[in-house]
Every structure is written in structure tokens, then in C-alpha cells.
């Protein structure tokens, strides 16, 4: 965001006076009244600082600052007022999130000092936001790399779930799409806490005793606990926590949350996860859909209807993307595995559906000779 300043007043001579004195210190724009201010924000924004007079006909300064808080939350908002009563102050703080108040008449020197402070506040907010974004993205990268290396089969399925979740979210007009995509990829993250020998037993589809089944049932809760302390991943953690919970209250966790009280993202992933599991197990999309219809009480009816609308065609009727084969040495970031990568002894290394990143290429480069990987590798160019 450029360090631009917007001055809003309904008195033309006041605006011209401030503009004449302050234009050499700041990149300055002026707006006569609230409507011009909104147009300026939409057409010439975002602004680092907005200064608005409280008492203007039509849209008040509070209306302008409230709109600014919605359009550009990082903008520092300053109010000019000739009569700062308690209610005006409370409304400005609570609704307009005002940084400073200035009483009229206000000298250009005082206004310049406050704008300078507003600039500094804006830069601090933006810097903190950028740091938080970098921390978040770095944490997600570590988690996805860890999951793809420790449990590549689950991670490959997560990528398939993410792509399908985007389709279903748009059909249902589910707006926090990023939360749903992230939850799809990290759905099995709780598995990293499982002992390796137990995880191998789960993958082999061996029968589990009651203690082992209980351990597996707690994976969503374990995953949610891993995620909930990472900044901005609270909603993602809730989706992961409840994605195995039935709309009718069946499943885990065993609490009283059910129906519409379940996060919509969790209801979407409950449907998609069960659908994907059944499709892979039965090797038929049509059979998977028919089997889910027999247990419709487990699912949000609206989400289930969206699934039928978007994925009601048997898988065989959907053309498969063209595959390409190449040796490990020629793999590049962005390629998607069309088939599992195995050792020559049959041990799975990375699973179909995985989009290759830098960490995967490094891993394969290290393992190609150690584990004698099967070549060529079959990929889809993404």
C-alpha cells in the first residue's frame, strides 16, 4: 500500500488550505464530502491515512471511516470534529476504529504531526501483517512437507480432497475457501503423532483391537490441537477436529455438537472424505454415491445434494488427463504424479495425485539410488 493520504471535508476552502500546506510533505488527495471519499477509496486507494471531518451533510465522517474500515482495514483513520461528545467518541472508536481525534480548528502543523504518526502506525500494522503471513506460510510449508514425507499416501489423498473441496465450496458459496483448502491438505496431520509401526499396520488394512481403534479415532483431535495454536489456523483446526463427525452426531469427537452446529467446512469434508474413500475402495464412483445415499443421515443434505450435482457422473465417463513418463532426474516442480512411485521391491514412496515441490524432488534425488526406485515415473504436467 502506498503512503497516500486522503483528506475529507465538506468545506472547500478548508481542503484547499490543508492541501496547499501539506502537499509537499505527503502524497495527498482530497475529497469533498462522503460520496467523493468513497469513490476515491475505490478508484485511487488504498490510502495509508484517512482524515475525515465528523460533521458533513449526507455521509458523516463516521460513515466514511466505517466504510474505510471495511474496504481497507490497514488504513489509519483520523477524525476531525468541532464537538467531541462522549457518544461521538464511543461511536468513532467502536465503529470507525479511529486512531486519533483532532478538534477544529486544527493547525496545519498539528495535523501534519498526527498524519506522520498515522503513517508510522500504518507501517507497523502492515509490517506485523507481513510477518504473520510469512510465519503462517512457513508453518504450513513445514507441516505439508512433514506429512508428505511421513505419510505420502495420505498427503496424496489430501491433494485430491483439496481439488474437490474447491469445486464443492463454490457450488455451496462457501466463502472461506482458503480455510477449506488448507484443512483438506492437513486433514491427516494428526497421524504424524502415531507410532510408525502402528501407522504401517493401519496402511496394511490389518484388523485393529479396541485400543488401536481408539488411537486412530483420536487422530482428528490430535491434528486440531497441532493446528489451533498457529496464528489464523483456528477455523482450520475446527474443520479438522469435526471432519469425521456425522451430521446426526455419530462419529468423533464424542460430544454434543451436531447438525448445523458443525462447521460447514467440516460437513463438506465429511462428505468428500467418505466419498473419496468409498470411490477408491469400490473402484466405482457410482457405487460410492449409491452407498452414501444409504447412509444419508450421516451427512448434511445440502452438501450431499451438491456432491451429487458435481460428481454424479461415473468416473469412467470422465476423460483422464494425458500421462507423461520420465526418469527421476527429469522431474520438475509443479508436475503431478499420475501413478504411485514405488521401490523395485514394491514399497510405496510417493502417491498418485501429489503435486511435486522442491522438498519432494530433494527426497527423490536422495532415494533414487538408496532405495532403487522404479523408473520411469508417470506424471501429469500441471
N, C-alpha and C positions, 0 to 999 in steps of 0.2 A: 504494500500500500504506500503510495507516495505521500510525503509530508505536506499535504494540501490542507488549507483552512477554509471553511465556509462560514461567512457572517450572514445572519438572517435578521432582518428588521423590517418594519413597515414604514419607516421614515427614511426617505431617500437621502436627505441631507446628512443624516447620521451615518448611513452606509458609506456615502462618498467621503465623509470626513475620516472615518476609520480606514477606508481603502487608501486614501491619499497618504496617510501617515504610516500604515503598516505594510504596504505592498513591497517595500524594499527589504523587509525582514522576513516575510513569509510568502510562499506561493498562495495567493489569496483569490477567492471568488466570493461574490455577494449575491444575495437573493432577496427580492422584495416580497416578503410575506411567505406564508407556509407552503402554498402550492408551488411557487418557484423553487423553494428549498427542496421539496420532494423531487421535482424534475431535475435539479442539479445533482442530487444524490444518485438518481437513477442513470443519468446521462454522463456526468462528469466525475462521479465518485469512483472509488471510496475516498473519504476525507479522513485525515488523521485527527482533526479537531473541528467541532461544530460549535459555534457560539450563536445562541438564539435569544431574541427578546421575548419575554414572557407574554406581554400583553399586545396581541396583534388581532385584528379582525379576522373572522373566519377560523383558520387554524391558529391556535395559540402556540407559544414556544414550547409548552409541554407536549402538545400534539406532535410537533416537529421532532423533538428529542425522543419521544416514544417511538416514532416511526424509524428514526435513525438507529435506535437500539435494536430494532428488528432487522433492518436492512444490512447494517454493518456493525455488529456487536463490539468490534475492537475500537471503534471511533470514540475518542474522548469527548464528552458532552459538557458544555458550559452554558449557564443560563444568566441572562441579564434581566434584572427586574427592578422596578421602582418601588415595589411594596412587598417585601418578603415576609408574609404572614406564616404562621405555623403550618396551616393546611397546604399552602403553596409549596413550602419546603418539603413536607412529607410526600406530597404527590410527585414532586420532581425527583426525589431520591428513590422512591418506590417504583415509579412508573417510567421515569426518564433516565434513571441511573446516572444522575448528574454528578460530575467530578468537582465542580466549583460553582459558587454563586457570586455574581457581581452586581452591585447596586448602581442604578443610574441616577445621575450622570456618572460615567466612568471615564477616567482619563486614559488617553491612548497608551501612556506608559504603563499603567496598571494592567490594562487589557493585554499588552504585549507580554508582560511578565507572566500572566496567567496562561496565555496561549503557549508560551515557552514551557511552562510546567505541564500543560496538557500534552505537548509534543513528547516530553520525556516520559510521561505516563503511558502514552500510546506505544512508544518504542519498547518500554518494559513489558507491556501486555503482549505485543507481537513476539518479542524475544522469548518470553515464557511459553507462549503457544508453540513456537517453532521447536523449542527444546522438548516440550511434551510430545509433540508429533514425532520427533526423532527418537525419543525414548520408547514410545509406543511401537513404532515401526521396527525398531531394533529388537524389542522384546518379541514381537510377532515372528520376526525372521528367525530368532533363536529357537522359538517353540516349534515352528514348522520344520526347520532343519533337523531338530532333535527327533520329532515324530517321524519324519520321512526316513531317517537313518535307523531308528529303533524299531519302527513298525511300518515298513513301506507299504504293506498291503492295505492297512487301514488308511494311510495317507492317500493312497491312490483312489480309494473309495471316497475319501473326503473331497477330492477334486471333482469327482463325478457329482457328488451331492451339491457342491457349490454351484456348478453349472446349472443343475436342475432347479436349485433353490432360487436362482435369479429369475428363471422363467416363471416359476410359481408365484414369487413375490410380486412380479409385475402384473400378473393376472389378478392377484388379490389386492393390488395397490398398497402393498406393504412398503412404507417409505424408508425405514432404517435398513436399507438393503445391505449396507456395509456390515452391520451387526450380524445379519443372517449369513452373509458370505463367510465372514470370519469364524462364526460358530460352526459352519459346515466343515471348514478345514480342520478346526480344532476339536471336533466332536469326540474323537477318541483319545484326547490328550491325557486323560486320567490313566490310560494304560501304561504310561511310562513309569508309574509307581508300582506296577505289578512285577513280581519276580520273573526273570527271564524263562525259567523252566515252566512256570505256570502259564505264561503267555504262549510258549510253544505248545503246551497242552491244549489251550483254547484254540489255537490255529489249526491243530490237527483234528478238531471236532470230536475229541475224546470225551467220554461222559464225565461229568463233574459231580462231586459229592456236595452236600448241603453247604459246607463251609466254603468250598471253592465257588459255588454258585453265588453265595452271599458276597464274596470278594468281587466277583465280576459285576454284580448288580450295583456295587458302590462306585463303579468307575465314573459315571456322570457326576456324582457329588465330589469325588476326588478332583476331577477336571475343573469343576466350578470353583473349588477352593484354590486351585492353582492360578486361575484367571482373575478372580474377583479383586485381588489386591493390585493388579496392574491398572494404571490410570486409563479411564474411559472404557474398560472392558467389563464393567459391572453388568450392563444389559446382555453382553455376550455370555458371561458366566451364568446368568439366569436361563438363557436359552439352552446352554449345555446341560445345566442341572436338571431341567424338566423335559428334555427331548425324548426320553424313554417313557414318560408318564402318559397314560391313556386319557382321552377326553372324559371318560367315565370314571376316572380316579384310579384305574388299575395301574399296576407297574410301580416304578420307583422314581423319586423317593416316596416312601410310605407316609404321606402327610395328607392334610385335608384339601390341598389345592387341586382343583379340577375344573373342567369346563372352560368358561370364558375367563376364569381367574388365571389360567395358564398363559404364559407369554405367547403371543401369536407366532413369533419365530419358532418357539418350541413345538407348537402344534403343526407348523409347516414341516419341520424336520422330523417329527414323529411319523408323519405320513410318508415323506420321501425316504427316510431311512428304512422303514419297513418295506416299502415298495421296492427299493433297490436290492435289499437283502433277498426278498422273495423272487425277484426277477433273475438274480444270479443263481439262486438255488434251484428254481424250477426251469430255468433256461427258456422262459417264455414270459413276455410282458403281459400277454392276455391272461394267462393263468394267474399271474401275480395280482392283477387287478381284480379278477374274479374272487380270488381267495380273500383279498382285503374287504370286498363287499360283504363277505360272510361275517366279518367282524367289525362292521361299520360303527358300533358303539364305542370302539377304541379311538375313533378319530373325529375331529371337528368336521361336521358335514359340509360346511362351506369349502374347507380345504380339500376334502375328498372329491367334491364335485369339480374343483379346479384341476385336480390331478387327472380325473377322467377326461376333462376337456383338453388338457395339454398333452397327455401321454396315453390316450386311449387307443392309439394305433399299435398293433403288434410290432415288436421290434424288427421282425423280418421284413416288414414293409418299408423300413427306413433305410435309405442307402447308406452304406458305410463309407467314411472318407478314405481316400486312396492312401495306401501304406507305401513307405519307402524303407529300404534296408541299407544299412551302412555299418562299418566296423565301429567299435567304441571310440577309437581315436578321432572319428569324424563327427561325433555327436556335438551339438551346439545348444546353447541356452535357448529356451523357447520351444524346442522340439517336444512333442508329446509321445509317450510310449504307447505304441499300438498293441504290443504284447508284453507279457512279463519278461524280465531279464532273469535268467537262471544261471547257476553254475552248471558245468557239464555233468555234475552229479545230481542235478535236479533241484538244488536248493534255491528258493526264490531270493532275489536281491532287491529289485525294484519292480513295482507292479504297474500293469497297464493303466493308462489314464493319467499318469503322473507327468506334469509339465517340468521338464528338466531345468534346474537352476545351476548356479555356479557350484554350490555345495555338492550337488549330485554328480557333476562332471568330475570334481576332485575325487569323490568317493570311488567312482567307476575307474578312474585312472589308477588309483591305488590298488584296486581289487582285480583288475583285468588279468594280471599275471599271478597274483597270490591265490586267487580262487578259480582261475581258469574259466572265465565267463564264456557262455555260449555266444558266438558271433555268426552272422551279422545280427545287429539289433534292428527291430522293426519299429518305425516311428511314423508319426503324422506331423507334417510341418505346420506349426501353429502360426 
